[in-house]
Every structure is written in C-alpha cells, then in structure tokens.
Amino acid sequence: MLATEHYLDVEPVNIGAGMEISIGDLAARLAEKMGYGGRVVWDTSKPNGQPRRMLDVTRARERFGFRAMIDFEEGLAETVTWWRENKQRIVDDEPA
C-alpha cells in the first residue's frame, strides 16, 4: 500500500524481507512448509543461475518508509496457506 500511495518514480523498487537466502535453502523450507517428503533434485545440465538471492530494499525504505512487518518464515507460511486456499481458482483461471 505504501508503494501505491507514495511511490511515483519509474525506477523499480523491491519489496521484501531484505535477507539473503540460498536457493537450496529456500527450496528446502518451501518443501517443509508444503509437507513435501520427496527429494529436491537439481538438474545439473541446466545453468545454475544465482545460487543466492537477496532483494535490496533500500529504495523502498528510503523513498516511502517500507520495513517488512512479517518475518520471512511467517510470510512463507502465510503464502503457502494462501496458495492452498486459492489453488483451484488459480488453476481454473489459467488460459488454455
């Protein structure tokens, strides 16, 4: 809401927790939250891209005072809950 109300610049702005996480750790945390008991398998024949991610939220903090109010683990859990509650609607809305 802060961005839509107070950010009119054309430069992109990141909204997030501002913490670094490895893609492997993110996959493991997501699998755990989803109750997935299988193995996460990496396709080593594909480019491995960025092994870690961290959004720079400096512009959001400086331009409109954004600070994450929900920590990463809680936000991930809430996202999984939302996805489960809306999965069928999302699938039904996808173009054929």
C-alpha positions, 0 to 999 in steps of 0.5 A: 500500500505504501508503494501505491500511495507514495511511490511515483518514480519509474525506477523499480523498487523491491519489496521484501524481507531484505535477507539473503537466502540460498536457493537450496535453502529456500527450496528446502523450507518451501518443501517443509512448509508444503509437507513435501517428503520427496527429494529436491533434485537439481538438474545439473545440465541446466545453468545454475543461475544465482545460487543466492538471492537477496532483494535490496530494499533500500529504495523502498525504505528510503523513498516511502518508509517500507520495513517488512512487518512479517518475518520471512518464515511467517510470510512463507507460511502465510503464502503457502496457506494462501496458495492452498486456499486459492489453488483451484481458482488459480488453476481454473483461471489459467488460459488454455 
